[in-house]
Amino acid sequence: MSLDNKNILIHHNEMATVATGMSDVLMQNISSHGGTEFETNFTVMVNALLRIKECGSMPICQLLAQDEEINSLIQASQLRRVSDILQTETGYRGTSNADNQYAKTISYITHVKGPWYNMSLSEPIDKQYSNAVLKLKLNLFGALKKCAAKSEATGLPEFMSRLCAIWEAVKTESFSIGLQNTDIALAFSLMCTKVSQWEDSFLEYMESWLKGATKKIFATKALNAAIQNGLLSELNDEVREEVKTEVDKLSSKVEAYLIEDSLLQMNTFRPILMSNMDDLQERITEETIQRLDEVNESHRSSTQLETFETLLEKEEESKLRVLVENSKSTKVLFQDTELEEEFEGAWSKTLSNFDFRPSETDDITARVTHILKDNLINCGLQKHRKKLEVIIQNQKSSFQVFDEHFGYRSRLKHMFEDNNRLQRLEAQQVACKIIEEYKQFLADKLRLPADFSDSYITKLLENVEKALKEKSMQIRSTFEVDLKVYLCRAACQDFQKLHDRYAKDRVLLTCITATKSTYLAEFIYQFRKRDQCQRVAQAFTSMVIKPTVLDYIHRPLGKRIIEDLQNKVQQFQSPRAFFKACWRN
């Protein structure tokens, strides 16, 4: 290599190292049209990444391949493997995709084949090119979003300090990899390719293990929570052991590879690769346990769905028998609306009796308190907001009317009426009536196959205000506030039970409710099918079987009558002979 080429190589390495060190997101342009510089650019990029890794930082790499030549694809794949192995920070770890549940998506390859080859500027842009550019933009903005939190607090002084530190390290060549070295980059990229192949084999093994674990989960009875949880705990322990064993094998292979390759025997590479192995073990263990939980949940949900369908089918069967019998006896053709009402009864009964699995539920007290607070503000009663603090307390006593519920003039006016007894009695009766209306309101809502809604409390408060307006009494606003607080405390306890019932398995309930129309259609179809069969059978009986049976009975009977008359013809020649024969018989 000539002196000029060496200087150019050093300059490229310096600039690449500085640019890489100062970047949170780094986009590398890869094109095989660069001629002899194609391989040089690759080694410069790998060396820059290795040097910056020594400094303790690592950018997110975005790789832009501008053509589909085999050399560009290979180089892009190698750079992505290098970047992924060097990048072990969990904050930049990607989510799993559909093709490979365990794939890290730290760096991305975007293939953008430019529209400028053999075309004029007036021609429309190729749709494939537009999609590729859009994908590139999404990847870039996604990477910037990931590192935004990390660099948010970085100001100009920190940036200048970082720039000076990197530039000083470049000037003094304080990196373990020199600015003229090209062999280490190629050796490290080859090793990254090898490690990537070993990881792929490991992931295939874990996929195979997961299939076996899935079969074990589906072979158990999902309704027995103790057995199911015990099996899941065993499988989670087995996952940790399996992953640790396989990763230890990978680590041994990496150690052997480092010993065999003389270019990689420096202390720089071993910590990087071992850190990558630790990250791999933690990531695969966590994701496999998560997938086991998903399989277990899927099994339990499908089993519960089958149980619900069985119970619903029994309720529907009893309804269908009654409907068919009614149709048979009354000869009335039922309308769809009538059948929907019957189905709704079976549906509501099945839902109310179905044993949902318990799960975490939230307390509705805060929601009720917030609604009541807004109501008091809207009614101009915000001065009584301190009374809301008692809502969280359990309510055991009944509502009581006190003297402070009445104004001073009202109490003075009724002072001689046995200590305001009549006035308090009237207010107590109004309160009892409103409380009875609330109990009826509660009963109506509990019969509905629906979860608690904030609108229940809003409607309750409106009912209180309406009832108090209808009954004119000389009473203070504190009576209205105390009554509302009392009813809201009761509603917290009563509707919490309803909310708990429907919060037990919200996902399953959502799934069941979404397919309600399908169950209804099947119910109507089954009735129409049975009812039609019954009507066809009745028509066949009356039009075919009955005439045939009557003909079968009447034809030989008439013949026998004729034969009998012919045999006794002498007896019927005269009335005298006929009566004589009858007298003898």
C-alpha positions, 0 to 999 in steps of 0.5 A: 500500500502506497503512502498516499493510500495509507494516509487516505485510509487513516483519514477515513478511519479518523472521520468514521470513528469521530462520526460514529462516536458522535452519533446516536443513530448512524446510517451507513450507505452501502453500494457495490458501485463504489469499485475498489473502495467497497471493501475498504469502506466495510473495514473502516465501518467495522473498525469504527464501531469497535473503537467506539465500543471501547469508549462505552457507547454504541449508536443504533445503525441503519443500513441503506443498501442502494442496489440488490447486488449480492456483494451489497446484500452480504456486506449489509448482513455482515454489518448488521450482525456486527452491530447487533453483537456490539449493541447489548444495551437492553434499552435498544432491544427490539421486539420480536417479529412474526418470523422469529420470535427471538430476533433482535431488531437493533439495526435495520437494513433498508433496500432502496433501489434508486429511480434514477437509472435509465429514466427521465425526471418526468417519469413517475416514481416507482411505487416500490421505491416510494415504499422503500423510502417510507420504510427507511424514514420509519426506521430512522424516526423509530431509532431516534425515538428510542434514543431520545430519552437517553440524549434528552438531558444532553446540552451543548457543554456535554456535547462538546466534552464528548466531541473533545474526548473522542477527537483526543482519543483519535489523535493519540490513537489510544484504541486497541485497533489501529487506524491502519488495521484492516485484518481485524475488521474482517476477522471480527465480521467473520466471527460475528457471522459464525456466532449468528449461525450458532444463535440461529441453531440455538433459537431453532432448538428453543422453538422445538422445545417450546412446541413440546412444552405447548403439547404438555400444557394442552394435555392438562385440564385447564379448569384445574388451576392448581395443576395448570399453575404447577405445570407452568412453574415447572416449565419456567424452571426448565426454560431457565435450565435449558437456556443456560445450558445452551448458552454455556455451549455457545460461550464455549464455542466462542471461547474456542474460536477466539483462541484459534484466531490469532487476530482476535486474541486481544482482550477487547473482544472477549468481554464484548462477546461474553456480554452478548451471551449474557444478554442472549440468555436473559432475553431468550429466557424472558421471551420464552417464559412470556410465550409459555404464559401466552400458550397457557392463557390461550389453553385456559381461555379456549377451555373456558369458551368451550365450557360456556358454549356447552352451558349455553347450548343446554339453556338453548336446548330447553328453550327450543323444546318449549318453543317447538311444543308451543308452536305445535300446540298453538300452530302459531309461527313465531317471529324473529323478535320473539325468538331473540327475546327467548335467546336473550333470556338463555344468554343472560342466565348463562352469563350470570351462572358462568364461573369466570376466572378470578383476576385483578380488579380495580376499585370503583370508589375513585370513579364514584367519588369523582362523579359525585364531586362533579355533581356537587360542583355543578349543583353549586354545593362544592362547600360540602366536598369534605363530606366525600371523605366518608365514601371510602368507609364501609356503610353499616347504619341506615340513613338518619335525618338530623336537625341540622338538615333543616334551617333555623326558621324551619326548626323554630316554626315546628319547635312546638310540634314534639321537637320537630318530630313531624318535619323529621318524619316527613324528611325520613319518609322522602329519604326512605322512598328515594332509597327504595327507588335506588334498590329497585334501580340496583336490581334492574342493573344487576339483571343486565348482562353488563359491567358497571358503568359510570352512567349508573351513578350519574342516573342515580344522582339525577333521580335523587335531585328529581325526587327532592324537587317533586317534594317541596320541603323546607330543608337545607342543601346538607340533606341532599348532600348527605343523601347523595353521599349515603347512596354513593357509598351504598353504590360503591359496595353494591356495584363493586360486586357487579364490577368484580364479576365482569372484571374476572375475565374481561378478555373472555367476556369480550370474545363471547360478547363479540360472537353473540350475534353468531350464537343468536343466528344459530339459535333461530336457525335451529328453531326454524329447522325443528319447527319446519320439520315438525310442520312437514311431519304434520302435513305428511301425516295428515295428507299421506299417512292418515288417508292411507291408514283409513283406506287400509281400515275401510277397504276390507271392512266394506268387503266384509260387510258385503260378504256378510250380507250375501251369506245372510240374504235369506234373512233379509228377504222380508221384514218378518224374516229379518225380525225373526232372525234378530229375535233368535240372535 
